[in-house]
Amino acid sequence: MDLGGPVAGGAVGGAAAGYAQGRAAGQDRHGEVPSRSAQQFPQQPGQQPPGQQSPYQQPPQQQRPPQQRPPQNYVGQPYAQQPGQYYPQPGGYGQPSQQYQQAYADVRNPHPGAHGGRGFGKFSAAGLRSKLRRPKFGCVGCLGWPLAVLIVLLLVIAFWADAQLTRVASEPEQPIGSTKGTNWLLVGSDSRVGLSEEDIARLGTGGDIGTGRTDAIMLLHLEGTSAQLISIPRDSYVDVPGFGQDKINAAFTYGGPQLLTQTVEANTGVSIDHYAEVGMGGLANIVDAIGGVELCPSEPIDDPLANLNVGAGCQEMDGANALGYVRTRATAMGDLDRVERQREFFSALMHEATNPSTLLNPFDVFPMISSVSKSFTVGESDHVWHLARLALSMGTGVETKTVPVGGFADTDVGNVVLWDEIEAENLWNSLR
């Protein structure tokens, strides 16, 4: 078809040439020069022209599967039967760890009835995590309650026994300065208080009440792990504060435990921290309560006054024989032999009382505690746990000795024992 011949063809050709030149000069098809941004960032297909803002369109979201809920009668499943993945994620987000699968499952699938309708599954998530992390102690937990009951029982017994102790004033009116270690004044009195006529005959104590004399006076010095038990002969001739020179046991008669303590301190220079006294009946009862003690006479002893007849050698003695053994003076050295037997007996008693076979046997330990609490008289500030510490300190071994003796003398107060002044002073000085 002819559109105008050469003229039309020339026009079309000229327009095409002009358009090509305009594009080369940076003009658009309308003869305008586009902006710099348009030159740098050419428009893409489907893009809005510059200067026009397209309306916001929310990107398409992936639809999440509906939440899965268990039936009303759901009671949970064992761990091994729980599904490994409760909410599959498109594209995959990885499987939960085996340890916390159950925790995630219970949190995602609550059901009424667990923990009052507010829990999750069989356990709450926090409770399950706590259970997963809780260490296992084996049989240690099994021993918890029995051990707690035993401790409470021992505390009750200790406080009961402490309440049974008889307490007296033993602090001296004029105490000396404190010295090293811990020092006990141990006294065995001739008291027969509480003994029946049958007991008096069996023990051979005589009919006198005997509340004003001491048959045994010992000073126990504890320092670190060492223990020294020192016998003071009851006929020792010393200065009794306020009464002049007399036998040391006279101080007990004049002023009781308080004056006796002050007399010992004044003549030894050693401060007394604790006081303990036991009578004849109490001593025999304690021995019988623990099943007897082993004593080793160096020679046969036959003393009708002490109701004692034993042979030489180590042997088990009951309360009656043990009491006669520490009271008799029917040997060559009289009172000096007796103080040695008293130390032997006291050491054997402490050893037997702290023996595991005694402490772990309720048929021995409870009667022993009862006898001790009812038989001992202690200072006002002393308690049953002080006595227990005393026994434990002596149970491992003790060094025994007697105050060095320099001679004997007859005085207006009778036959007395004289200390060796130099040796006795050296002994007391080692304890200060």
Backbone hydrogen bonds, N-H to C=O, Kabsch-Sander energy under -0.5 kcal/mol:
donor,donor_aa,acceptor,acceptor_aa,energy
3,L,1,M,-0.5
7,V,4,G,-0.9
8,A,4,G,-1.0
9,G,5,G,-2.3
10,G,6,P,-2.3
11,A,7,V,-2.2
12,V,8,A,-2.4
13,G,9,G,-2.2
14,G,10,G,-2.4
15,A,11,A,-2.6
16,A,12,V,-2.3
17,A,13,G,-2.0
18,G,14,G,-2.6
19,Y,15,A,-2.5
20,A,16,A,-2.0
21,Q,17,A,-2.0
22,G,18,G,-2.6
23,R,19,Y,-2.2
24,A,20,A,-1.8
25,A,21,Q,-1.8
26,G,23,R,-1.0
27,Q,22,G,-2.7
28,D,32,E,-3.5
31,G,28,D,-1.7
39,Q,35,S,-1.6
40,Q,36,R,-2.9
41,F,37,S,-3.3
47,Q,44,Q,-2.1
52,Q,49,P,-1.6
63,Q,61,Q,-0.5
69,R,67,Q,-0.5
74,Y,71,P,-1.7
81,Q,78,P,-1.7
82,Q,78,P,-0.6
82,Q,79,Y,-1.2
92,G,89,Q,-2.0
100,Y,97,S,-0.6
101,Q,97,S,-0.6
101,Q,98,Q,-0.6
104,Y,100,Y,-2.4
105,A,101,Q,-2.6
106,D,102,Q,-2.6
107,V,103,A,-2.1
108,R,104,Y,-2.4
109,N,105,A,-1.2
114,A,111,H,-0.9
115,H,113,G,-0.5
116,G,113,G,-0.6
118,R,115,H,-1.2
119,G,114,A,-2.7
123,F,120,F,-0.7
128,L,124,S,-2.8
129,R,125,A,-2.7
130,S,126,A,-2.5
131,K,127,G,-2.2
132,L,128,L,-2.7
133,R,129,R,-1.8
134,R,130,S,-1.4
140,V,137,F,-1.9
141,G,138,G,-0.6
143,L,139,C,-1.2
143,L,140,V,-0.6
144,G,141,G,-0.9
145,W,141,G,-0.5
147,L,143,L,-2.2
148,A,144,G,-2.4
149,V,145,W,-2.6
150,L,146,P,-2.3
151,I,147,L,-2.4
152,V,148,A,-2.4
153,L,149,V,-2.5
154,L,150,L,-2.5
155,L,151,I,-2.3
156,V,152,V,-2.4
157,I,153,L,-2.4
158,A,154,L,-2.6
159,F,155,L,-2.4
160,W,156,V,-2.3
161,A,157,I,-3.0
162,D,158,A,-2.3
163,A,159,F,-1.7
164,Q,160,W,-0.9
164,Q,161,A,-0.6
165,L,161,A,-0.8
165,L,162,D,-0.7
166,T,376,F,-1.5
168,V,378,V,-2.3
170,S,168,V,-0.6
182,T,222,L,-2.9
184,W,220,L,-2.6
185,L,274,H,-2.4
186,L,184,W,-0.7
186,L,218,M,-3.0
187,V,276,A,-2.4
188,G,216,A,-2.4
189,S,187,V,-0.6
189,S,278,V,-1.8
190,D,213,R,-1.8
192,R,209,I,-2.2
195,L,192,R,-2.1
200,I,196,S,-2.5
201,A,197,E,-2.1
202,R,198,E,-2.4
203,L,199,D,-2.8
204,G,200,I,-1.3
205,T,200,I,-1.4
206,G,200,I,-0.6
215,D,188,G,-2.7
216,A,188,G,-1.8
218,M,186,L,-2.7
219,L,230,I,-2.8
220,L,184,W,-2.4
220,L,218,M,-0.5
221,H,219,L,-0.6
221,H,228,Q,-3.0
222,L,182,T,-3.1
222,L,220,L,-0.6
223,E,226,S,-2.1
226,S,223,E,-2.0
228,Q,221,H,-2.4
229,L,399,E,-3.1
230,I,219,L,-2.7
230,I,228,Q,-0.6
231,S,229,L,-0.5
231,S,401,K,-2.5
232,I,217,I,-2.8
236,S,233,P,-2.0
237,Y,417,V,-2.6
238,V,236,S,-0.9
238,V,246,D,-2.5
240,V,238,V,-0.6
240,V,244,G,-3.0
243,F,240,V,-2.9
244,G,240,V,-1.3
246,D,238,V,-2.7
248,I,236,S,-1.8
249,N,234,R,-1.6
250,A,247,K,-1.5
251,A,248,I,-1.2
252,F,249,N,-0.5
253,T,249,N,-1.0
254,Y,250,A,-2.5
255,G,251,A,-2.7
256,G,252,F,-1.8
258,Q,255,G,-0.5
259,L,255,G,-1.1
260,L,256,G,-2.1
261,T,257,P,-2.5
262,Q,258,Q,-1.9
263,T,259,L,-2.4
264,V,260,L,-2.3
265,E,261,T,-2.4
266,A,262,Q,-2.4
267,N,263,T,-1.7
268,T,264,V,-1.5
269,G,265,E,-2.5
273,D,183,N,-2.1
273,D,271,S,-0.5
274,H,183,N,-1.8
276,A,185,L,-2.2
277,E,377,T,-2.6
278,V,187,V,-2.0
279,G,375,S,-0.7
280,M,191,S,-1.4
281,G,191,S,-0.6
283,L,279,G,-2.1
284,A,280,M,-2.0
285,N,281,G,-2.1
286,I,282,G,-2.2
287,V,283,L,-1.9
288,D,284,A,-2.2
289,A,285,N,-2.1
290,I,286,I,-1.5
291,G,288,D,-1.0
292,G,287,V,-2.9
293,V,317,M,-1.9
295,L,293,V,-0.6
295,L,315,Q,-2.5
301,I,310,V,-2.4
303,D,308,L,-3.1
306,A,303,D,-0.6
307,N,304,P,-0.8
308,L,303,D,-2.4
310,V,301,I,-2.3
313,G,297,P,-2.9
315,Q,295,L,-2.5
317,M,293,V,-3.1
322,A,318,D,-2.5
323,L,319,G,-2.3
324,G,320,A,-2.2
325,Y,321,N,-2.2
326,V,322,A,-1.7
327,R,323,L,-1.0
328,T,324,G,-2.2
331,T,329,R,-1.4
334,G,331,T,-1.2
336,L,333,M,-1.8
338,R,334,G,-1.7
339,V,335,D,-2.1
340,E,336,L,-1.1
341,R,337,D,-1.9
342,Q,338,R,-2.4
343,R,339,V,-1.9
344,E,340,E,-2.2
345,F,341,R,-2.7
346,F,342,Q,-2.6
347,S,343,R,-2.3
348,A,344,E,-2.2
349,L,345,F,-2.7
350,M,346,F,-2.2
351,H,347,S,-2.2
352,E,348,A,-2.3
353,A,349,L,-2.4
354,T,350,M,-1.6
355,N,352,E,-0.8
358,T,355,N,-1.8
359,L,355,N,-2.4
360,L,356,P,-2.5
361,N,358,T,-1.0
364,D,361,N,-2.1
365,V,358,T,-0.6
365,V,361,N,-2.9
366,F,362,P,-1.2
368,M,364,D,-2.0
369,I,365,V,-2.6
370,S,366,F,-2.3
371,S,367,P,-2.5
372,V,368,M,-2.8
373,S,369,I,-2.4
374,K,370,S,-1.6
375,S,371,S,-1.4
376,F,372,V,-2.3
377,T,277,E,-2.9
378,V,166,T,-2.9
379,G,275,Y,-1.4
380,E,168,V,-0.9
382,D,379,G,-1.6
386,H,383,H,-0.8
387,L,383,H,-1.4
388,A,384,V,-2.1
389,R,385,W,-1.9
390,L,386,H,-2.1
391,A,387,L,-2.5
392,L,388,A,-2.4
393,S,389,R,-2.2
394,M,390,L,-1.6
395,G,391,A,-1.6
396,T,392,L,-0.6
397,G,394,M,-1.4
399,E,227,A,-2.8
400,T,398,V,-0.5
401,K,229,L,-2.2
403,V,231,S,-2.2
406,G,418,L,-3.1
407,G,418,L,-1.4
409,A,416,V,-1.9
411,T,409,A,-0.6
411,T,414,G,-2.0
414,G,411,T,-1.6
416,V,409,A,-3.2
417,V,235,D,-2.3
418,L,407,G,-2.9
420,D,404,P,-2.4
421,E,419,W,-0.9
424,A,420,D,-3.2
425,E,421,E,-1.9
426,N,422,I,-2.1
427,L,423,E,-2.0
428,W,424,A,-2.6
429,N,425,E,-2.4
430,S,426,N,-1.4
431,L,427,L,-0.6
431,L,428,W,-1.2
432,R,428,W,-0.7
432,R,429,N,-0.6
